């Protein structure tokens, strides 16, 4: 094969054309300055977003590492007593997984016995008690909940969001920042492996990797992604990690006054 027909020569020609077109676009005497300024602003904005996303991911990963260490410590010393104040806060953190109106539930603790009171929908009562019983440090649950078949005129049971109970991270509709990064990296690796491998198995790897990367980047379930596509792409997909519910809740806790952060 002659040098003229070499594939590398074609790539060099295309690269030269692209480089020349880029130089003409950004150094045009009339609009080049404005285009360079827009490019600089976009690069700066992207850097700021990347730094914010990095901060959120590192903070989320550190919190999860602390939680894993605490779980390991409890596994080594399961009989270690838990302070009632700490136990109440643990239970409050778990309420949202079992009921659509966690603010309506009153929690108190004494010696590992947790007392639950307040109005609740009858369909959610059993699930809530099971969630609380799984909280580390809870010996038993004193169920004093007021069960109601319908919200009726009870103010505390109005406007709630249905809960599906405790689920593992990757079965939830929204993923944490660190989970999105791990899933996105795995998806990109599978897609790259699929392109290098080729064939039917490579196509399968690429499809799975692309789907996983899209799911992690958009933080939307596959059903929501399909609905957005059917709607003609009108629905905007949140791709900024700093705008996810996990990141926003962490920011609210960090900026809340000490009295509010404790509750």
matplotlib code that plots the C-alpha trace (Angstrom):
import matplotlib.pyplot as plt

x = [0.0, 1.4, 1.7, -1.0, -3.5, -2.6, -5.5, -3.2, -2.8, -6.5, -6.7, -4.0, -5.9, -9.1, -7.3, -5.7, -9.0, -10.5, -7.7, -7.8, -11.6, -11.2, -8.6, -10.7, -13.7, -12.0, -9.6, -12.0, -11.4, -15.1, -16.5, -13.4, -13.0, -16.6, -16.3, -13.2, -14.8, -17.8, -15.5, -13.6, -16.8, -18.1, -14.8, -14.8, -18.4, -17.6, -14.6, -16.8, -19.5, -16.8, -15.3, -18.8, -19.6, -16.2, -16.9, -20.3, -19.0, -16.1, -18.4, -21.0, -18.3, -16.7, -20.1, -20.8, -17.3, -18.0, -21.3, -19.6, -17.1, -19.9, -21.7, -18.5, -18.0, -21.6, -21.0, -17.9, -19.6, -23.3, -24.2, -22.8, -25.6, -26.9, -27.8, -31.5, -31.0, -28.8, -31.4, -34.2, -32.3, -31.6, -35.2, -36.2, -33.8, -35.6, -39.1, -39.1, -38.5, -41.7, -44.3, -45.4, -45.8, -42.8, -43.4, -46.6, -44.8, -43.6, -40.6, -39.2, -36.8, -36.0, -33.4, -33.7, -37.5, -38.7, -42.2, -44.0, -47.1, -49.1, -51.5, -50.6, -52.3, -53.2, -51.6, -48.2, -48.2, -46.8, -44.1, -43.1, -42.8, -40.7, -38.3, -37.9, -37.3, -34.3, -32.7, -29.4, -29.9, -33.7, -34.6, -38.4, -41.0, -44.0, -46.6, -49.0, -49.7, -53.2, -54.2, -56.5, -57.8, -58.0, -56.3, -59.7, -59.4, -56.2, -53.8, -50.7, -51.7, -52.3, -50.0, -47.6, -45.3, -45.7, -42.8, -41.6, -39.8, -36.1, -34.4, -30.8, -29.1, -29.4, -33.0, -34.0, -35.3, -32.5, -28.9, -26.4, -23.5, -20.9, -23.2, -23.7, -19.9, -19.3, -22.1, -21.0, -17.4, -18.6, -20.9, -18.1, -15.7, -18.3, -19.0, -15.2, -14.7, -17.6, -16.1, -12.7, -14.1, -16.6, -19.0, -22.3, -20.8, -19.1, -22.4, -24.1, -21.4, -21.7, -25.5, -25.4, -22.6, -24.3, -27.6, -25.8, -23.8, -27.0, -28.8, -26.0, -25.5, -29.2, -30.2, -33.5, -35.0, -35.2, -39.0, -38.5, -35.9, -38.3, -41.1, -38.9, -37.9, -41.5, -42.4, -39.9, -37.1, -39.1, -38.3, -35.0, -32.8, -30.7, -27.1, -25.5, -24.6, -24.9, -28.6, -29.6, -31.8, -28.9, -26.7, -29.4, -30.3, -26.7, -26.4, -29.5, -28.1, -24.7, -26.3, -29.1, -28.7, -27.5, -30.9, -32.5, -29.6, -30.1, -33.8]
y = [0.0, 3.4, 6.3, 8.1, 5.4, 4.9, 5.4, 7.5, 9.9, 10.4, 11.0, 13.6, 15.4, 15.4, 16.7, 19.4, 20.5, 20.5, 22.5, 25.1, 25.4, 25.9, 28.6, 30.4, 30.3, 31.5, 34.0, 35.6, 39.4, 40.2, 37.6, 35.8, 37.9, 37.2, 33.5, 33.2, 35.0, 32.7, 29.6, 30.9, 31.5, 28.0, 26.4, 28.4, 27.4, 23.8, 23.9, 25.4, 22.7, 20.0, 21.3, 21.4, 17.9, 16.7, 18.3, 16.6, 13.2, 13.3, 14.5, 11.8, 9.1, 10.2, 10.1, 6.6, 5.5, 6.8, 4.9, 1.6, 2.0, 2.5, -0.6, -2.6, -1.3, -2.3, -5.8, -6.3, -5.0, -5.7, -5.4, -1.9, 0.3, 3.2, 6.5, 7.3, 10.6, 8.9, 6.1, 8.6, 10.3, 7.0, 6.1, 9.5, 9.0, 5.7, 7.1, 8.3, 4.8, 3.5, 6.2, 9.0, 11.4, 11.1, 14.4, 13.1, 10.5, 11.1, 9.1, 8.5, 5.9, 4.4, 1.7, 0.5, 0.4, 2.9, 4.3, 5.4, 7.5, 9.8, 9.4, 7.2, 5.5, 1.9, 0.6, 2.0, 1.1, -2.4, -1.4, 1.5, -0.8, -3.2, -0.4, 0.8, -2.7, -3.0, 0.2, -0.8, -0.4, -0.9, -3.8, -3.5, -1.2, 0.1, 0.7, 3.5, 4.6, 6.0, 4.1, 5.7, 4.2, 7.6, 11.0, 12.6, 16.0, 15.1, 17.9, 15.7, 13.2, 15.6, 15.8, 13.0, 11.0, 7.2, 5.2, 1.8, 0.9, 0.3, -0.7, -1.1, 1.9, 0.8, -0.1, 3.4, 6.0, 8.5, 7.5, 9.1, 11.1, 8.4, 5.6, 7.6, 8.0, 4.3, 3.3, 5.8, 4.6, 1.0, 1.9, 3.7, 0.8, -1.7, 0.5, 0.8, -2.9, -3.5, -1.3, -3.0, -6.5, -6.3, -8.9, -9.8, -9.9, -6.5, -5.1, -6.4, -5.0, -1.6, -1.5, -2.4, 0.1, 2.9, 2.3, 2.3, 5.4, 7.3, 6.2, 7.4, 10.7, 11.6, 10.2, 9.2, 5.7, 3.9, 4.4, 8.1, 8.1, 6.2, 8.6, 11.6, 10.1, 9.5, 13.1, 14.3, 15.2, 18.0, 16.9, 18.2, 15.7, 16.7, 15.9, 18.1, 16.1, 19.2, 19.5, 16.0, 15.4, 13.9, 16.8, 19.4, 17.7, 17.7, 21.4, 22.2, 20.3, 22.1, 25.6, 25.0, 26.6, 24.2, 23.8, 22.9, 20.6, 18.5, 17.9]
z = [0.0, -1.0, 1.4, -0.5, 0.2, 3.8, 6.3, 8.5, 5.6, 5.4, 9.1, 8.9, 6.0, 8.0, 11.1, 9.1, 7.7, 11.2, 12.6, 9.9, 10.2, 14.0, 13.6, 11.0, 13.3, 16.4, 14.8, 12.4, 12.3, 12.8, 15.2, 16.5, 19.7, 20.7, 19.9, 22.0, 24.9, 24.7, 24.6, 27.6, 29.6, 28.8, 29.8, 33.1, 33.8, 33.1, 35.5, 38.2, 37.7, 37.7, 41.0, 42.6, 41.4, 42.7, 46.1, 46.3, 45.4, 47.8, 50.6, 49.9, 49.7, 53.0, 54.7, 53.4, 54.5, 58.0, 57.9, 56.9, 59.7, 62.2, 60.9, 61.2, 64.7, 65.6, 64.1, 66.2, 69.4, 68.9, 72.6, 73.0, 74.5, 72.3, 73.8, 73.6, 71.8, 69.2, 68.8, 68.3, 65.5, 63.9, 63.9, 62.6, 59.7, 58.9, 59.0, 55.5, 54.2, 55.7, 55.6, 53.3, 56.3, 58.5, 60.1, 61.7, 63.7, 67.2, 68.4, 71.9, 73.3, 76.6, 77.1, 73.5, 73.5, 70.8, 71.1, 68.0, 68.1, 65.9, 62.9, 60.0, 57.1, 58.0, 54.8, 55.9, 59.6, 59.3, 57.0, 59.2, 62.3, 60.3, 59.2, 62.8, 64.1, 61.6, 63.0, 64.8, 68.6, 68.6, 70.9, 70.5, 69.2, 71.3, 68.6, 69.7, 66.1, 65.3, 62.1, 59.6, 56.3, 54.6, 55.3, 55.9, 57.6, 59.5, 58.6, 59.2, 56.6, 53.8, 50.7, 51.1, 48.8, 48.6, 49.9, 48.7, 51.9, 52.2, 49.0, 47.9, 46.3, 42.6, 42.8, 43.9, 41.4, 42.5, 43.1, 45.4, 43.8, 44.6, 43.2, 40.0, 39.6, 40.1, 37.8, 35.1, 35.3, 34.9, 32.0, 30.2, 30.7, 29.4, 26.3, 25.6, 26.0, 23.6, 21.0, 21.3, 21.3, 18.4, 17.4, 19.1, 22.5, 22.0, 20.8, 24.0, 26.2, 24.4, 24.7, 28.4, 29.1, 27.2, 29.0, 32.4, 31.6, 30.5, 33.6, 35.8, 34.0, 33.9, 37.4, 35.9, 35.9, 32.6, 32.6, 32.9, 30.2, 27.9, 28.7, 27.9, 24.6, 23.7, 24.6, 22.0, 24.4, 26.0, 29.5, 30.8, 32.4, 35.4, 34.7, 37.4, 40.5, 42.6, 41.7, 42.8, 45.8, 47.8, 47.2, 47.9, 51.2, 52.2, 51.4, 53.4, 56.4, 56.1, 55.9, 58.5, 62.0, 64.7, 66.2, 62.8, 61.8, 65.0, 64.1]

ax = plt.figure().add_subplot(projection="3d")
ax.plot(x, y, z, "-o")
ax.set_aspect("equal")
plt.show()
